[in-house]
Amino acid sequence: MAERLGISVTTISRVLNGKGNEYRINEKTQRIILAEAKKCNYVPNKLAQNLRKKKTNTIGLILPSVSNQYFADIASVIIEEANRNDYTTLVINYMENEENEKKGIYSLLSRRVDGIIISPTGNCQDILEDINKTTIPVVMIDRYFQDSNISYVTTNNYAGGRKATQVLLSNGHKKITCIQGVISSMPNTRRVKGYISAMKEAGLEANINVIGNDFSIQNGYLETKLLLSNGEKPDAIFALSNTIVLGSIKAIREAGMKIPDDISIISFDNSVYLDYLQPAITRIGQTTAEMAKLATKMLFENIKENRHNNSHLELTPDMILRDSVKNVTSEHEAD
């Protein structure tokens, strides 16, 4: 460009870096340079520019399963918020695999991201604690470590687990089975504790039944299949995710049973498609968008102020009553 236009490399560089006015380069010269750059399809090397400033304007987002609508919704909001702040988001899908998660963390570090938002497996606390303390800010979303200096935003899963179980109990259900997700994840642990607490409080400790080990449709399907093949079928199922409940519904229908006539079901997570099932599913709703926005805000504040704080936020879940829970109180009284 310098040869073609007869303008010094320094002047061209200043204009292309948006510093033409700062160096008092006349507007005509700036227009000529910018027009030539456009003709050449010139794209500024933002990475090189940002590295000189010791930042890349990228953040990492590490999630257990982007095929799960819940995490896809979280990713969508975080990416949108990052774009609003002129940041690019690099997404790692570790597919509920600890080794994939570790590789993803180190891959993002090698790309010099300015911060990381993660929903962790529960097995990489030391790595993330060290990164947050010595390298770049880390914020956890949904899943978290109970005793940690890393900031996190989550749902009050214990309260949600209790509330869901209490709804079933208040409708006369006593034999309530809980189908859980990833056992090591903190949301799962807290939801199960809420379920157990409500069952004990109702004097039904002997009826406590927790099965399953994954937040997947297959887990919900297989566990429900096995459950319904046993002699004593439950009154109700508490599925700990929107994916688990889909598998459960399929198994219930294959068994020739109707919801809620033959068995009631309640779910955790508020996915819009649950309203379009027959019947619509009663569930505990999480404020997914708020969680994602808060996590992104916390991360950007830490990046901007070069700090590594430990804000711990729990958001209150909603009880969304629909048509999948039957009131069987009168039936039990008759018995």
C-alpha positions in Angstrom: 0.0 0.0 0.0 2.9 2.4 0.8 4.4 1.8 -2.6 1.1 2.2 -4.5 0.0 5.3 -2.6 3.3 6.9 -2.1 2.5 7.3 1.6 4.8 6.3 4.4 4.3 3.0 6.3 4.1 4.8 9.5 1.2 7.1 8.3 -0.7 4.1 6.9 -0.2 2.1 10.1 -1.5 5.0 12.2 -4.6 5.4 10.0 -5.4 1.7 10.0 -5.1 1.6 13.8 -7.6 4.4 14.1 -5.1 7.0 15.2 -5.2 9.3 12.2 -6.8 12.2 14.0 -4.5 11.7 17.0 -1.5 12.2 14.7 -3.2 15.0 12.8 -3.3 13.2 9.5 -5.5 15.1 7.1 -8.9 13.6 6.3 -8.2 13.3 2.6 -5.2 11.1 3.2 -7.1 9.0 5.7 -9.9 8.5 3.1 -7.4 7.4 0.5 -5.7 4.9 2.8 -9.0 3.5 4.1 -10.3 3.1 0.5 -7.2 1.3 -0.6 -7.4 -1.0 2.5 -11.0 -1.8 1.7 -10.0 -2.6 -1.9 -7.3 -5.0 -0.6 -9.8 -6.7 1.8 -7.5 -5.7 4.7 -8.6 -7.0 8.1 -6.9 -5.6 11.2 -5.0 -8.3 13.2 -6.9 -7.7 16.5 -5.1 -10.6 18.2 -1.7 -9.0 17.6 -3.1 -5.6 18.7 -4.6 -7.0 21.8 -1.6 -9.1 22.7 0.5 -5.9 22.8 -2.1 -4.7 25.3 -1.8 -8.0 27.2 -5.4 -8.9 26.4 -7.2 -10.8 23.7 -10.8 -9.7 24.1 -11.9 -13.4 24.2 -13.4 -15.4 27.1 -13.7 -19.1 27.4 -17.0 -20.9 28.2 -16.8 -24.5 29.3 -20.0 -26.5 29.5 -20.8 -30.2 30.1 -23.3 -30.6 27.2 -24.4 -28.1 24.7 -26.8 -30.6 23.3 -28.8 -30.1 26.5 -31.2 -27.2 26.0 -30.6 -25.9 29.4 -26.8 -25.4 28.8 -27.5 -24.3 25.2 -29.7 -21.5 26.6 -26.9 -20.5 29.1 -24.4 -20.4 26.2 -26.7 -18.3 24.0 -27.0 -15.6 26.7 -23.3 -15.5 27.6 -22.3 -15.2 24.0 -24.7 -12.4 23.5 -23.5 -10.6 26.6 -19.9 -11.0 25.6 -20.6 -9.6 22.1 -22.2 -6.6 23.8 -18.9 -6.0 25.5 -16.9 -6.5 22.3 -15.7 -9.9 23.4 -15.5 -13.2 21.4 -16.5 -16.4 23.2 -14.7 -19.7 22.7 -17.0 -22.6 23.7 -15.7 -25.9 25.0 -18.2 -28.8 25.2 -16.6 -31.4 27.5 -19.5 -33.9 27.2 -19.5 -34.8 31.0 -15.9 -36.1 30.7 -13.3 -35.0 33.2 -10.3 -35.4 30.8 -12.1 -33.4 28.1 -12.8 -30.7 30.7 -9.1 -30.5 31.6 -8.0 -30.4 28.0 -10.5 -27.7 27.4 -9.2 -25.6 30.3 -5.6 -25.8 29.1 -6.6 -25.2 25.5 -8.3 -21.9 26.5 -5.2 -20.9 28.5 -3.0 -21.6 25.5 -5.2 -19.2 23.5 -4.7 -16.5 26.2 -8.4 -15.9 27.0 -9.0 -13.1 29.4 -11.3 -15.1 31.6 -13.3 -18.3 31.9 -16.9 -19.2 32.7 -17.4 -22.8 33.6 -19.9 -25.3 34.8 -17.4 -27.9 36.2 -17.6 -31.6 36.7 -16.7 -31.3 40.3 -13.2 -32.9 39.9 -11.0 -30.0 38.8 -11.2 -27.7 41.8 -7.5 -27.4 42.4 -6.8 -26.5 38.8 -9.5 -23.8 38.6 -8.5 -22.4 42.0 -4.9 -22.0 40.9 -5.9 -20.4 37.6 -8.3 -18.0 39.3 -5.6 -17.1 41.9 -2.6 -16.7 39.7 -3.6 -16.3 36.0 -7.1 -15.1 34.9 -10.5 -14.7 36.6 -12.8 -17.7 36.7 -16.5 -17.7 37.3 -18.6 -20.8 37.8 -22.2 -21.1 36.6 -24.9 -23.6 37.7 -22.3 -26.1 39.0 -19.8 -25.0 41.6 -17.6 -26.1 44.5 -19.0 -25.6 48.0 -15.8 -24.4 49.7 -14.2 -22.3 47.0 -12.7 -18.8 46.5 -14.0 -18.8 42.9 -17.1 -16.7 42.2 -20.3 -18.6 41.2 -23.9 -18.1 40.3 -26.3 -20.9 40.8 -29.9 -21.8 41.7 -31.0 -22.6 45.2 -31.2 -26.3 44.3 -31.9 -27.5 47.8 -34.9 -25.3 48.0 -36.0 -26.4 44.6 -35.6 -30.1 45.5 -37.7 -29.6 48.7 -40.4 -27.6 46.9 -40.9 -30.2 44.1 -41.1 -33.0 46.6 -43.5 -31.0 48.8 -45.8 -30.5 45.9 -46.0 -34.2 45.3 -46.5 -34.8 49.0 -49.3 -32.2 49.3 -51.1 -34.0 46.5 -51.1 -37.2 48.5 -48.1 -39.0 46.9 -46.0 -41.1 49.3 -44.0 -43.5 47.1 -41.9 -40.9 45.3 -38.8 -41.9 43.4 -36.0 -39.4 42.6 -34.1 -39.9 39.3 -30.9 -38.0 39.7 -28.2 -36.7 37.3 -24.4 -36.5 37.6 -23.8 -37.6 41.2 -20.6 -35.5 41.6 -22.3 -32.2 40.5 -23.3 -29.8 43.2 -26.7 -29.0 41.8 -27.6 -32.7 41.8 -26.3 -33.2 45.3 -28.4 -30.2 46.6 -31.6 -31.3 44.8 -31.3 -34.8 46.2 -30.8 -33.4 49.7 -33.9 -31.3 49.3 -35.9 -34.3 48.2 -34.6 -36.4 51.2 -35.3 -33.6 53.6 -38.9 -33.3 52.5 -39.4 -37.0 52.6 -38.0 -37.3 56.1 -40.1 -34.3 57.3 -43.2 -36.1 56.0 -42.2 -39.3 58.0 -41.5 -41.2 54.8 -37.9 -42.0 55.2 -38.5 -45.6 54.4 -39.9 -44.6 51.0 -36.8 -42.6 49.9 -35.5 -44.0 46.6 -32.8 -42.2 44.6 -31.7 -43.8 41.3 -29.7 -42.8 38.2 -26.4 -41.2 37.5 -26.6 -38.8 34.5 -28.4 -35.7 33.2 -29.5 -37.5 30.0 -32.6 -38.7 28.3 -31.2 -42.2 28.2 -30.7 -42.2 32.0 -34.3 -41.1 32.5 -35.6 -43.8 30.1 -33.6 -46.7 31.4 -34.1 -46.0 35.1 -37.8 -45.6 34.6 -38.0 -48.8 32.6 -36.3 -50.7 35.4 -38.4 -48.9 38.0 -41.7 -49.8 36.4 -40.7 -53.4 35.8 -40.5 -54.0 39.6 -43.4 -55.2 41.6 -44.0 -52.0 43.6 -44.4 -49.1 41.3 -44.0 -45.5 42.6 -46.9 -43.0 42.9 -44.7 -40.3 41.4 -41.3 -39.5 39.9 -39.2 -36.5 40.6 -36.8 -36.1 37.6 -33.9 -33.8 38.3 -33.6 -32.3 34.8 -35.5 -31.6 31.7 -33.6 -34.3 29.8 -34.2 -37.0 32.4 -38.0 -36.2 32.4 -38.2 -36.8 28.6 -36.7 -40.3 29.0 -39.1 -41.0 31.9 -42.1 -39.9 29.9 -41.2 -42.3 27.0 -40.7 -45.2 29.4 -44.0 -44.5 31.2 -45.9 -44.4 27.9 -44.3 -47.6 26.7 -45.5 -49.3 29.9 -49.1 -48.4 28.9 -49.4 -45.9 31.8 -50.8 -42.4 31.6 -49.6 -39.2 33.3 -50.9 -38.2 35.7 -53.7 -40.8 36.0 -51.4 -43.7 36.7 -48.3 -41.9 37.8 -47.4 -38.2 38.5 -44.2 -36.6 37.4 -42.4 -33.4 38.2 -39.2 -32.0 36.7 -36.4 -29.6 37.4 -35.5 -27.0 34.7 -37.9 -24.7 32.9 -37.7 -25.5 29.2 -40.5 -24.0 27.1 -41.2 -27.3 25.3 -42.4 -28.9 28.6 -45.5 -26.8 28.1 -46.2 -28.4 24.7 -46.1 -32.0 26.0 -49.3 -33.9 26.8 -49.8 -33.2 29.6 -47.8 -30.1 30.3 -45.1 -30.8 32.9 -45.1 -29.3 36.4 -41.6 -28.2 37.2 -39.1 -26.2 39.2 -38.0 -23.3 36.9 -34.5 -21.9 37.0 -33.8 -18.3 36.0 -31.3 -19.3 33.3 -31.0 -15.9 31.6 -30.4 -14.1 34.9 -27.7 -16.6 35.9 -25.9 -16.2 32.6 -26.0 -12.4 32.7 -24.8 -12.3 36.3 -22.0 -14.7 35.6 -20.8 -12.7 32.6 -21.1 -9.4 34.5 -19.0 -10.8 37.3 -16.4 -12.1 35.0 -16.1 -8.8 33.1 -15.8 -6.8 36.3 -13.0 -9.1 37.5 -11.2 -8.7 34.1 -11.6 -5.0 34.0 -10.5 -4.5 37.6 -7.9 -7.3 37.5 -9.3 -8.9 40.6 -10.3 -12.4 41.7 -13.1 -12.0 44.1 -15.4 -14.8 45.5 -19.0 -13.6 45.1 -21.4 -16.5 45.7 -24.9 -16.0 44.4 -27.9 -18.4 44.7 -31.1 -17.4 42.8 -34.5 -18.5 44.0 -36.2 -21.0 41.7 -39.8 -20.8 40.5 -42.6 -23.4 41.0 -44.4 -23.8 37.7 -47.6 -25.7 38.2 -49.0 -27.5 35.1 -50.9 -30.8 34.6 -48.6 -33.7 35.3 -49.3 -34.1 39.1 -52.6 -35.7 40.2 -54.2 -35.1 43.6 -54.6 -38.5 45.1 -55.3 -37.5 48.7 -58.9 -38.8 48.6 -57.8 -42.1 47.2 -55.2 -42.5 50.1 -57.9 -41.6 52.6 -60.2 -44.3 51.2 -57.4 -46.8 51.6 
